[in-house]
């Protein structure tokens, strides 16, 4: 059936007929018959996606050659499904991904000029900002040029570029120019288009590798952050945690791959600067204390950081000033099991990925027991985590052009889940 054909279901007090979804049985209603408006069509499409996911759960059938079932643990952001319900055994997680590929449309606002807008870093620890903006603006599968067909709207601004070009260092209110820039941009698109005001920004999203330039203006919007810190206002039900990936030359060249587990002779490894509250504790207990637990501020001259990752079974990723760190992804790239030591952190894609199946999560207070905890993991369990880490690695890979299930698609999938979980803002759409 043509996508523009009328459907019916009960939405906002009216009967709408959903002809393309025979599995969905709308409740009876005495509401009036009416044709779909543009927004009703979008909401009906989302309703169909939810119904398809529920149907897949009940029938336990999925057909996607690229899908590996036990990679995923879907924790059900869909409001119509029980919170915490595991869908991985039923294919619900994959069904949501397939529905995204089939339906999801994103409108990218064209207003604004580089370097602050439509631009971002691609060769630093903030590379995901520029990478996502570039891929979102060049993709054909998800981007629509017609805002009336968009399920969600992307604000293509770079917080890193704001810090670089308009932060007033030394000023008493050095954030003020950045906040004003963001507010002016939102005011511009809100005055030019109806979409921000009709949902109060709830169907809009941004991507930032820290929240320096993202004030409370985005209370309703979906915020995709590297620094997914719940103690600083990150809301897992609404916001998206994205990985921090260090791409020194803009690509993964030389970063991916490592030896087999039997060729890894170092139990645990960390090297990095001392900043934030957690790293000093790690260094106090383990720097130069045990040959099995290699913890360094600075590596000895001639020692390769990437080689140390590849020689280690476990790679330690403690928080610094921010909870995010590229070390988690570096570990996955090299076949090392990540060890996360962080407070208030929501790991990337944890709505669908079960981090406990391929990483070790250690509370800060257990840093003195680090070796005991790692030595207590059986060889069988370590091998299982290492194998699963190699399988989920593809979800953190940066590809040009993007490939199915890679980091670009996973970020979009997380945004898609939040959009599926969003309420129908009928009062705003009237």
C-alpha positions, 0 to 999 in steps of 0.5 A: 500500500502506498505510504500516503494511503489513509489509515484509521486508529484511535488517536487524540479522540478520533478514529483512524484506520491502520490498513497496513498493520493487520496485527494491530487491533485498535480499541472500539471508539465512537469518535468521528471519522477523519482523514490523517493530518501530517502529524497523525500519519507520523504518529500512526507510523510510530504506532505501527512500529510499536505494534510490529515490535510487540508482534515480534516478541510474541512470535519470536521470529526475526529475519536479519542476517546481520543480527546477532541475538545475544549481543543485545539486551533491550531494556524496553524504553517503549512505554507500552512494554514493561520496563526492564523486560528483556527482548533479546531472546524474542528479537524485539531489539532487532525488530526496533532496528529494522523498523528504524531503517524502514520508517525513521526520518530526520530533518536537519535544520539548514540554518546556521553557518560553520564553524559553529553549525554544520561542522565539528571535530573529527580528529580528537576525543570529541570526534563523534560530534563532527562525525555524526553531523557529517554523516547525518547531513550526507545520509540518504536513508534517514534524512528527509528534506521535507520537515512535514515527513520528519519524526524528529529534528536535528539541531546541527551545532557543535559544542566543541566549536563553541568552546573553541571560537566563542568561549570568553575565557577569563570572563566572569560569565564565560558561558554567556556567549555560548548560551546566547548562541544556542538560544538565538539559534533555537529562537530562529528555527522556532520563529521560522518553523512550527515544529519546535513550538508544537512539541516544546522541543521534545521531538528535537535532538542535539549531539555533544561530547560534553554539555558545556554549551547545552543549558537548560534550554533543552529541558524537553529535547533529546540530548545525545551526550558523551558525558552521560552523567546522571548527577549533572542532569542526564536523564536516561529515559530521555537522553542518549549516551554516546561513546567518546572515540579518539580518532587521531587521524579521523579513521580507525586505521591501526586501532582495531585488532589484537592477539588471542587471549592466551597471548595476553600476559598483563592482567590489567592496564591503565595509563593516563593523566591524573584529573578528576576524583577517581584517578588519584585513588587508582594511582595511589593504590596501584601505580608501580605496586604490582607487575600484574596491574600496570597502572601509569601516569606516563608510559616509559619511553619507547613503550606503545600505548596501543601495544599495552592494550593488546597485551592486556586481558583487562583495560581500566577505564576510570572517569576523569573530570568527565565520566566519559572516556575513549578507553572503553572503546579502545579496549573493545577495538583491541580485544581487551575487556573494559573495566569501568570505574565510574560514578553516575555514568550511563554507558553508551547504548545500554538500552540495548547492550548488556555491558555486564556481559562484556565488561567488568564494572567496579565501584570506586570504593572497590579500587583497593580490591581491583586485582582480587576482583579480576583474579576472581573471574574464572577463565571461562567467564573471561573468555566469554566476556572477551568474545562478546566484546569482539562481537559488540565492537562493530557497534562502536566502529566509525565507517565512511560511509556508515554500515548497518549496526555501526556507531552512527546507526546505534546513535540513531537507534537510541534516538529512535527509541526515545522518539518511540517512547515519547507521548503523542503531543496532541494538545500542542498539535491542535 
